[in-house]
C-alpha cells in the first residue's frame, strides 16, 4: 500500500494530510502516537535520502576524467596533474609540453590524446 504525506500550511508539523489512492485525504489527531511515528518515519527517509545524495555528489566532484583512461594509475595521474594543472590541461593546449613527454609510452600518450579528442 502506498500512502502520500503532505505537511500542513506553513510546513507545520502536526497538520499533515495523508493520501490513499482512491480515497479523500485525511488527517490524524495532532497528539496521536501514530502521527508521531509516521513523522519520524518520514524524517528518517528524508535523512537517508539527503545523506545518499551528499555521498554521490561528493564522489562525482572527486571524479577525474583521467580515471577513465586505461593505463593511467594514481602515480601517473598525479604526475600529469602536476605538469598540466588539471585534466583539461592534459589536452595539450595550455602548455607547450604535451602528455607525450609525460607518458612513459607512445601508446599511452595516444590513448590520452584520443580520450580528450572524443570528449
N, C-alpha and C positions, 0 to 999 in steps of 0.2 A: 504494500500500500504506500502511496506517495502522499505526503502532506506538505503543503506550502505554508510558510510562516512569514508574516509581514509585520514589521514593527509599527507601532501606532503613530499618530500625528506627532511631529517634532521628535520622532525616534524615541519616544518614552517607553521604557521597559514597563511591562505590566499591562500594556494596552495592545498586545499582539493580537492579530487576527489570524485564524487558521483556515486553510482552504483545502477541501477534499474534492476530488473530481466528481462532478455531477451534483454537488450539494452546495447550499449557500454558505458563505463564510460565517464563522462563529468565533466567539471569544471565551476565554476561561476566566474564572474569578481571579482578581489581582493577587490574592494571597494564597492561591491554590498551590499545593505541593507539586502537582502535575505541571503547572505552568512554570514553576521554578526549575523543575527537572528539564523541561523542553528548552528553556532559555540556556541552561548550562550546556545542553547537548548542542544547540545551535552555536554557542560561543566557542565550544571546543572544535567543532567542524571548521569554523572561521579561523581559529588559531592554527589548526593543522594546514589549512589551505594557504594561509599567508606565509607560514614557515616554509612550506614546499616551494612556493613561488620565489621566496627570497633565496633559497638554495639554488634553484635553477637559474635565476637571474645572475647570481654571483658566479656560477660556473660558466655561464655564457660570456660574462665580462672578462673572465680569465682566459677564455679560449683564444688561441692564436692560429692564424692560417698556416703557419709553419708546422703546426702539429699534424696537419693533414697530409704532409708530404712524406712518402716512404723514404727512409734513409736519413731523415733529419731527426736526430735524437736530442736529448737535453743539452749536451755539450755543444753540438753544432748549432743548435738553435740559439744558445747563449752567445756564441761567437758571432753569428750573423746579426743578432740584435745589437751586440756591442759595436760591430763595424758599421751597421747601417742605421741604427737608431730605432727602427721599427720594422715590422713585417712589410709595410708598404714601401719602405726604403730599399728593401731587398729586390725590388723590381728593377733596380739598376739605373733609375732615372735621376735620383737625387745626388749621387756621388759619382765620381769618375771610376771608382773601383766597382767591379761587378761581383756578383756572387760566385762567378767562376774562380776568382782569385781567392775566395774564402772557402770554397768547397774543395774537398780533397780529391774528387774525381770529376772528370768532364761529364760523366753520365748523371751524376747527382746535380751538377750545375744546370744541365739541360732540363732535368726534371723540375728544378726550382723555377727556371725561366718559363717552362711550359705551363706550370701551375698558375703563375701570375699572368701569363698571356691569356689563358682561358677565363680567368676571373674577371 
